[in-house]
Amino acid sequence: MQSPTPTPTPGQPLPPSAMIQPLPSTAADGAATLPAATPTPVDPAVLARYEMPESARRSLETVGPVTASEGGLDTNAFGEADGQYVETLMRRLTAPLPSRWMSILLRRALVSRVDTPSRTNGADFAAERAWLLLRMGESVAARAVTQSVDTDNYTPKLYQVAMNASLATGDPAGFCPLVPGAMRYAPARGWTMAQAICAGLSGNPAQATPLIATAKRRNVASGIDMLLAQKVVGAGAQGRQAVTIEWDGVDQLTAWRFGLAMATGVAVPDELYASAGPQVRYWQALSPSVPLGARLAPAESAAGQGVLSSAALVDLYAAASTDDDTQSSATATANDLQTAYADRSPDARLNALRQLWGGAATRPSYARLVLTARAAARMNPALAKAEADHLVASMLSAGLDRTAARWLGTVPAGGDAWAMIMLSDPDAYRRLSYSDLASYSGGEGDSALKQRMLFAGLAGLGRLASGDIERAAQSLGVRIGADNAWTRALDRAARAGQPGTVVVLAAIGMQASGWKDIPPEALYRIVGALRAVGLDGEARMIAAEAIARA
C-alpha cells in the first residue's frame, strides 16, 4: 500500500506530486492519514439556504445510522469515555482483523447510533468511525456513518472521509452535495476534480469541460486519474465523449482509481489489487457494478472476514448460477451448494459439503465454512459423525449456536466439535473441570495452541471451575494475570459499563496477522470483558472461532 499523502490545510497550495485520494492507510507511527479535528466555521449564507425544518435536523450529540432496536449498541455505549482517547484508539487500530466475529462486533459498534463522547466533535467522531470501517473493508457501512451527519455540520476530517467512502462504494455522485462546503473548508485535489465530475453528472457538460481543462492546466490530475474523471463526466447526460481506459504503466491502485473505475464499469486488473490492502477486495465484493463471476472470489474473502453474511454469499452464488458469463467452476460450486442445501438424500448433501470444502482429507477454508453454514445445520448428527468438527465450525461461523448444541450428545468428548460446543452453547448449565479440559486433544491444527485457547475461552466465559483455573493456567503456561496498559484500560472500560470502548479495546488486542499470533491470555481478557458489558453472544462466538481457526 502506498505511503499516505499529506492532507492540505485550507489556504495551502496542493503539493504537485500528491496522488488523488490514496487508499486508507496508516503512517509510520500508526496514525491514520486524516486532518486534525477542526470545527467547521459556520457560514451564515449556508444556514440561510438550509431548508430543512428544525425538527428534521440531526444533532451532533448522538450520531450513527443503526439504533439499538435495529441491532446497534445502546446510545450510551461509550459512557464517560474521553472522546479524543477513543478516536486515537480507532485511528491506530490496524485492520482488517483476523477474527470474523470480532470484525462483525466492531462494525456493529461503529455503525451504532451513539452519544458523542466528551472532548470531541460529533462529526469528527463519525469520521474516525467511518475511516476505520473503510480500513476494515466495510465500504457501505462507512458511507452510512458519514451520511448520518447533516452536511452543514461537516468538518474537514469528515469531508475527506466522506469522499473516500463515496469512492469505496463506486458512487462519485455522493460527492456532489458536499462539493461547495468542501471547496470552502477542506480544499484538496479530489474536490477540485469533483467539481467537474458533478457538473458532468448533472448534465451540464458546458460547465464540466472548462473545469477539466483548468484542472489539466494546473496539473491537478493527470494520466489515469484524469482519464477516469473524464470518463465519469462523459457518463452524464449529454456527456458526448468516449474515453478509453488503459492500465498500462499504472502500478498503484488508489481509492480514486478504484471508485471511478467501479462507477464507469471499468475492470481493474487483478495485479493492481495486489498493490492495495485486502480491504479493497472487500469493497469490490460489495460493488454492484462488478460482474457476478468476478465478485465470487472477493465475496468469499469478504464473508470469511465478516463483511458479507453467509446468506449474502449463498445468494450471490445462486445469482451467478443463472448468469451466462459465469465460469464453469463457479457454476459447479453453485450446483454443489444447491445439492448441499436441498437434496433429499443426506448422503448426497454430505458429499456435496465435502466437495465444497475441498475434499475429505482437506481442512476447509473458513470462507467455505461460512458458505455452507445453513446446509450444515440441516445435517442429521447421527448420520455425519465423521464430519462433526467441520459441520459444527460451519454452523458457528454463522452464529447458529443452538443448532450446533444439538450435536453435543453425538460428538466425542475431547474433540474440536465438543470444544466448540462447550464454548458456544448459550444454555450451558454446568462448569467444566480440569479433567474435562485435559481430555481435549487439540484436534486438527496446532493442538497445543488450541488447548490453551480452549482454556482461555472457558475461563473468560466463566465455564471452568474456579478452583481449576489457576491450575490449568500454570500447566498450560497461560499468563491470565498479566498486567499491562491494555489490560488495565480494558478492565476500566468493562467496570465502567462502556461496551463501545470495550469493543474497540478488544479489537486492539486482536491486531495480528492470524489467529496463531493472538496470545491465549488476550483471548481470556477479551472474552471476559465482553461478558462483563453484556456482549455474551459475541464473546462465545469469538471463543469458538479460536478453536475453528487456530
N, C-alpha and C positions, 0 to 999 in steps of 0.2 A: 504494500500500500504506500502511496506517495506521502511525502512529508507534507504537513499541514501548511496551508497558505496563510500568511499573516492577515488578520482581519483589519481592513482600513477603518479609521475613525472618521466621523463626519468632518468634511473640510480638507482632509488629507488627499493628495493625489494618489491614484491607484498605481501600484508597482507594475511596471510593464511586463515583468516575467510571470505575474500571477496567473494561475490557471483558473478558469471559471469553476466555482463550486467544487472543491475537492471532496472526495468521499469522507464521511465521518471517520475520524481517526484520532489518535492521541499523540501528543507531543512527547519529546524525550523524557520529560518529567512526569508523564502520565496524565497531564491536564488536557482535556478535550479542547479543540480549537473553537472557542466561542468568545464573543466580546464580553467584556466585564459588564456586570449588572449596572445599567444606567437607566434611570427613569426617562421615559419619553416625554419631552415637553408638550404641553397641551396647546394646540393651535386653535384659537377662538373661531377661526374660519371653518376649520374642520368640524368643530362642535356645532356650528350653525347649520352645517349641511347634514348633520346626523338626524335622520328622520324617524328612527325607531322610537316608539313611546317609552317612557321611563320604565314601565313595568316589564318591557321586553329586554332591557339592557341587563347584561350579566356582570355581577360584581367580581372583582379580583380576590375577594376574601375566600371564596370557595370556587375552585376551578377543576374541571375534568368532565369527560363525556359519559362515564358509567356510574350510575348511582348504586347505593348498597342494595336496593331492591332488584337491580339488574345484574347483580353478581359482583359489584365492586366492594371495596372496603368501606367501613364507616367514615363519615366526614372527618372525624377527629383522629384519623389513623396515625397522624404524626404528632398528636398531642402538643406538648410544650417543647418539642424539639427545636433546636436552633436551625432556622431555615438555611443559613449560609453553610452550616456544617453538613446538612443533608444534601445540599447542592454539590458540595465538594465531594462527598461520597459518590454521588451519581456520576459526576464528571470523571472521577478517577477509576470507575469500575470498568474493567476490561470485559468486553462482550464480543461474541456470544459465550455463554456459559456451557459447561459440559453436561449439565443436568436438564433434561426436558421439563421435569416438574418444577424445578427451581425457576426456570425461564418462564413457565406459564404463570407461576405465582408472582414473579416480578412484574410481568406485563399487567397482571390484574391490579397490582398496587399502583403502577404508573398511570393507568388509564382511569383510576377511580376518581370520582368527584370528591375532593378532599379540601379541608380548610388549609389555606396558605399558612405555613409556619411563620414564626416571628422572624424579623430581620431579613426579609426577602420580599421582592415584588411578585405578585401573583403571576404576572406574565413571564417574568424571568424563571420562576419555579416551573411553569408549564414548559418553557423552552428546554430546561435541563431534563425534564422527564421525556419530552419528545426526542431530544438528542440521544438519550440512552436507548430509547425504543428503536431508533434508526440503526444504532450500532448493533442491536440485537437482531435486526432483520425485520422488525415489526413496522413496516412502512405505513400500512393502513391505520394502525393504532396511533402512530406518531402524528399522522395528519389529523386524526380525530382530536388529539390533545391540543394541537395548535389552533384548530378551528373552534375550540371551546372558549377562546378568548375573543372578545369583540375587537375589531380591527383598530378602533380608536384608542385601545389600551395597549397596543403592541409596543414593545421595546426593541432596541437594536438587536439584542440577542434573539428575540422571538422572530423578528423579520428574517434573520439568517437561517434559523432552524426551519421556519415555515417554507422557505424556498427549497431547502434540502428535502423536506417532506413531500412537497409537490413533485420534485424531480424523482424521488424514490418511488412514487406511485405513478410515474409517467403522465403527470397531469399539469403541463405548463399553464393551462388556463387558470389553475389555482393561484398563480402569481398575481393575476390581474387586479383583484380588489386591493392588493397590498402595494402596488407599484407607487402611487402618489406618496403615501406615507414613507415607504422605504427610501425613495429618492430624496426625501426631505431629511430623514433621521438616520438612515443607515446605508448611504450610497456605496455601491460596490459594482464590480463589472457585471455580475449576474443581473442586477436590477437594471443596469443600462441596456442590456440586451433584452430584458423582459419588456421594456417599453415597446420595442419594435415587435416582439412576439405578440404582445397583447393587441397592438394596433392591427396586426395581420389577422389574428383570430376574431377580432370584432368586425372584419370585413372592410377594413379601411387601408387598402394597400398604398393609397396615395400618401398616407402618414407613415406607414411602415418602411417604405422604400428609402426615403431620406434618412430615417433613423438608422437603418442598416448601413447606408453609405457613410454616415458620420461615425458610426462605430468602427468601420473599416479604416477610415482615415485616422482615427485616434488610436488605432491598434488595441481597441478594447477586446477584440477577439479575432482569431484568425484560424485558418486551416479547418480541421474537422469541427471545431466548436462553432465557427461562423457558418459553415455549410449546414450543420444540423439546425441552427437557428433559422436560416433562410428556408429550410425545408418546412419547418413548423409554420413560418409566415405564409408560405405558399399553400399550406393546407387550409388556410382560412377562406372564407367566402370571397370570391373574386381574386384569389391569390395569383392565378395565372402565371405560375412559374413552376418548373420542374427542376428538382435538384437531385443529382446522383451522388450517393454517399459511397466513398471508397475508403476502406480502413487501412490501406497500405501505408506503412510508416507510422501508424498510431501504436504506441506501446504502453499506454496507460489508460485505464478506464476511470473516468471521474463521474461524479453524480450528474453533472451537466450532460455528459455524453450518454450516460445510461438513460436518463429521464427523457431527453429529446428523441433518442432512438426509439424508446418504447412508445412515445406519443405518435410517432410517424410510421410505426410498423417496420422499422429498420432492424434487421437482425444484427446483434452484436456477436462478433466472432468468439468462439469458445475460449481461445487462448487469451483473449483480453480479460476474461473473468478471473484468470489466474493472477492478474496484476492487482486485484482488489481483494478485500476480505470476504469471508464466506457469507456475510450478511447480504451482499449484493445478489447472490444466488437466491436468497430467500425473497428479496424484492422481486426477482424475476418470477419466482413461483406464484407470487400474488398478483402479477401483472396480467390483466385480461387480454392485452394485445399480443401476448406471446402465443404462438400456435400450440395446441394441446400436446402434440407429440414432443415439442421442445420443453414443455413445462414439467413433464413427468419426473425427470431426474432431479431437477432442483426442488420439486414439490416433495419428493421422498426425503431429501435432506432437510427441508423445512419442517416436515412432520416429525422427524427424529429430534428436531430442536424444540418443538412445541409451537412453532409459528403456525402450522396447519394442524387441524384436528384429524383424528382417524377417519371420521365421517367425511370430511372435506377431501381427503386423499382418495377414499373409495369413490366418491362422486366424480373426481377428476378422471380416474381410470374408466369409470362407466361411460363418461362422455367421450373419452379417447377411443373406446372400443367401437364407436359408431362413426368415427372420423376417418374419411378415406385417406388422409395424408399421414396417419399414424403408422409407425414402423411395425413390422410383423412381430418383433419381440415384445413391444408394448401391448399389442393385441393378444398375444399368447398369455401375458401376465393378466390382462383383463379377463380372459376366459378362465384361467385358473382361479381367479378371485371369485368369479361367478359360481364356479363349482364349489369352492370352499364355503361360500355363504348359503347356497341354495340347493345343492344336490340332495336328493333324498337318501342317498347311501352314506352312512357315516364313514365307511372306508374310503369312498371317493373324496369326501370332504377332507379327511385327514391326509390323503395322498396329495391333494391339491395344496394343502397347507405346507407340506414338506417341500413341494416343488417351489412354492413362493419363497420359502426360507432358504433355498439353495441346495436342498438335498438332506437326507437323514444324517449324514456324517458332518454337516457344516453348521457352525454356530451362526445363526441368522443375524443380519444387521438389525439394529434397534428400529430403524425406519420400517423394515418389513414386519417387525412385531407390531408396530403401530398400525400398519396397513391391515393386518389380519385380526385385530383385537376382537371385533364383534363376531367374526367367524369362529374364533377360538372359543368364545363364550357359548356357542351352540353345540360344542362337542360334549359327549357323554363321558364323565370322568371314568366310568368303568371300562370304556372302550378305547381309551387313549392314554393309558398309564405311561407308556414309554416316552411320550412326548410331553409329559406333565410340566417339566421345567419351562419349556418354551411356551406352552399354552398359558400357563399362569402368568409368565412375564408379559406375554402379549396382552392378556386381559388387563393387567395392571397398568400397562402403558397408556391405556385409555381411561383409567380410573374405575374399572369395573371390579371394585373390591369385594362386594358381597357375592358376586358371581364366582370370583376366584376362591372365596372362602368355602364354597360348596365342595371344593376338591380336597378339603382337609382330611377327610376320612379315607381318601383314596391314595394320596401321595405318600411315599415312605418318609418316615421321620428322619431328619438329618440330611435331606436333600435340598436342592435350591428351591423347588416349589414349596416345600414345607417352610423354609426360612422366609420366603416372601410372604406367605400367608400369615406366619406368626407376626410379621411386621405390619401387614396391611389390613388385617381383619378388623373392621370397625366395631365388631361385637365381641372381641376377645374378653373372656371372663376370668382368666387366671394369669398369674405371672409365671414365667418360666424359671427353672432352677439352673444352677451351674451345670448340672449333669445334662440337662436339656441342651444347653448351649454347647457343651463339649461334644455332644453327639453329632453336631453339624460337620460334615466332611469338607465343606468348601465348594463342592460341586464343580461345575465347569468353569475354567478360567483360573485366576490366581487364588488358590484355595486359602492361603494364609491371609491375604488381604481381605477376602470375603468373610472369613471367620471374625476378623477384627471389625469389619463393617457391620456384621450381624450384631455383635456385642454392642457397638456404639449405637446402633439404631434401637435395639431393645432397651438399653439403659436410658437413652434420651426420651423414649416413649413411656418410660415407667413400667415396662413389661418384664423386667428382670427383678427377681427377689433382691431387696435392698442389701441383705447380708452377703449376697454373692457378687455384687457389683465390684467391690474393691478387689476381691479375689480374682475375678475374671480380668480386671484391668491390669493387674500385676502379671498374671500368667500370659496374657496376650500382648503386653507391652503397649497398652493404650493409655496415654497420659491425660486422663479425663480431668485431672485437677490443674492442668496447665493454665497459667495466668499471664495474660499479656494485654496490650491496649485494645485489641479486637474483642477478646472475651469479656473484658470489663465493659466496653461500650455495648456489647450485645446484652449482657446481663442488666445494665442500667435501662436500656430500652424496653426489655421484657418486664422488668419490675414496674416501669412507668406505664405499662399498658399501651405501648405505641406499636401496633402491628406494622404500620408503614415503615417505620425506622428499622424494626426488626428484620423485615423482608430485605431491605437494602443492605443491611449489615450481613445478613445471611448470604446474600449474593456475593458480597465482598469476600466472604470466607470460602466461596466455591470457585474463585478465579483459578483455573488450572486448564491445562491442555486436554485433560481427560480424567475419568473417574480414578484411574490408578494414581493420580497425583494429588488427590484430595485426602488429607490425613483423617483417619477414623475419629480422632478426638475433635476435629472440626465438625464432622457429621453429628457427633454426640451433642455438641453445643448448639448447632443449628436446629436439630430436631427438638431439643428441649425448649429452646427459646420460642419456636413456632407454636409448640403446645401451650406455652405459658400465655400467649396472646390470642388463643382461640383458633389457631390455624391447624387443628389436629389432622384434618384430612390431607392437607398438603404435606405435613410432617411425615405421615405414614407412607405416602406415595414416594417421597424423596428417599426414605429409608429403604423401601422395597426396590427402588430403581438402582440403588447402590449394589444390591445383590445381582440384579439382572445384567448390570453393565461393567462391574469391576473385573 
